[in-house]
């Protein structure tokens, strides 16, 4: 859970200032310190970025009354504009999850960060 | 082992990021594009107006204040001209950056840089017709003139100040879809934009088609079908207006000897739309309810989003002008100030001619000219192509102009003859921008005529009204002094016999001021009667729109802006009035099937208005088109063109047994009644198959015509389709499927001017803005919006919704 929250917050802050792919190094570094397993780190990264992308895009959609969402979903000939949110969440999620997993792979074996004072 | 795993993990992550950050084919970079922090989501705008703000930009001399009204029209208050144009550039870029850049890339033949090799042939063609060369010629003149130099440079600084503020996440959505970035704006781009318009309005040429026709049917029949003076005419300059000048001597009339044309290729032409035209008129003070003249204007062009036009008001201590601008050019193009109003329609003089070039050898360094060999000039064009090696193309320039296509070379534009040099008025040095910037400030008739005297190409009918109650119209441009029919066909480039040598003195261009009939008007038709001493072209737009406008104006007293609006939306079909009774009388009703009889009945009871709810226009238009096919295709082929509507109208009414009605492919000798019946039955068949048996909703003209305003780069979902509207080709309300009134305005000068306007789009070029297409619906209903014309900031607190204050950084 800590990894999930950490990636969610850290990537959101990073993306305000940096390009979208800043989620990759940020998730990677977070996982480097706080990952427990490959699966856990992937899921934490996937849901952290996926949910933040979903929530933010939905917020924009709601605030702008879906004007552009409708047009972009027509541009892509999507059967429903909700698929746009699915795609957005999936793309963000896969990027976040993969980088968090990679962070876990790089995690030094010896130290047990589960007992970190930050936990 | 661990190392390998780590490398694999890094590689996988790296590849993923790369893949999500790269464009594949038509698919935008997915990560970049879908990110709500950076991608398309960022382009969504909230309903309503942004908060007022103050900001600092480089280059301003003094503070500038901008008010935005409820249509998002900027009213720019500056203390000097430089600052006004600079902020105009900034604000226009803020709303239209992608469009501004894309249009100038399109003009310059640089689309391949954005979309890859699919635009290669288009780009090559733009280079071959010398678009950048033409823009460079214009830029030289623009820079020589202190007014246009200051304006274009300040405008460029403004655009660049805006671009400099942008991070990739702020780019217009089209940059994100196509994955590229804006480049700095330059005055050359303003020149390119004006040449883009010039090509659209004066680039079309039928010389190749006419030469093919001449070869097929001979000189006599060509003259019969394609006369050099129309058979039905209501000229722009009313008949009987005496000449106020002494004509210069005419060139010697030589018999037409078209150049040999062994390499004429058979193919369908693709070139600027023939219906690129417009309406404008001014009704005089004595016929108007306001006590002052009223001017109306609606330019007919391809309808796109973002719209071609952008409304703006520019206020400085010595200028207050309002109207529409072209995004990419400083100043107001069509509009009004406190004293005067002006509007334009296109003139179609023959300003594009083609000369056969005989090269000495395959090196094309020399060509035969006046009993000797003349050297060519070669211009290297590098076409950069996204994802591929650049293509280098050498364009050969002769004394006439560039050779667009070499003999045997396939071209993007198939109405272009091969092995011919192009002589085009838009290649000549000129400064059309100076005309517009001068009109913006003009206070009276003399200043208006001074301003338009600088206008060379594309020639325009400049309608004029002022609050001293003058009305006028100049058919203005620079016209070569030609012998009759010079350049109707392809010409010989080995002599200077048919070269352009002298021009008609500008002051002798057709014009009329305060005519006794009390109104002036133009609808691209033949500008003069046979008393005008000079030849301008053999063909102009057909008579219908001009004649109908004149009928309406002549019957009008106590006109108001709303009566002008009603003319702009006039859907009456003069063509149908001329020929429908004749056509219907040709049909032998006994030979019709039940369905055909029903359709015949509906057409017979049609009120002749192309209103969207009518079925008649659907049937009549289809019938007219098929009647043309059946009459002309067997004689002229399908790689040329058909005669003007007047020719067929005259034949229908006067010579029903004309040989042209005979289908040469059959043994029978057909007359009008045969092909009228055949084309009527074909129409019924086609329409029934397409729209169903029951003549109902789908048959309505508004649904059948189904107007669409598409995105400039044809991005699906970003345009508006199925717009239910009336009008059509040859109708005053010239609204066709993809083409029509790109701006409608009515301006009533007076103590203070009152003006109305609307265009099929919106002020914002952003598909995610509520102001992207907000004017389309009222436009399609024929409504106009009152234009806010302010004197000082804070004049209208009700309509002004937000503001921006600029100071220098």
Interface residues (C-beta under 8 A of the other chain):
Chain A: X15 X16 X19 X20 X21 X24 X28 X53 X56 X57 X60 X61 X63 X64 X65 X67 X68 X69 X70 X71 X72 X73 X74 X75 X76 X77 X87 X88 X91 X92 X94 X95 X98 X99 X101 X102 X105 X106
Chain B: X5 X6 X9 X10 X12 X13 X16 X17 X20 X21 X30 X31 X32 X34 X35 X36 X37 X38 X39 X40 X41 X42 X43 X44 X45 X46 X47 X168 X173 X177 X715 X716 X717 X718 X767 X768 X769 X770
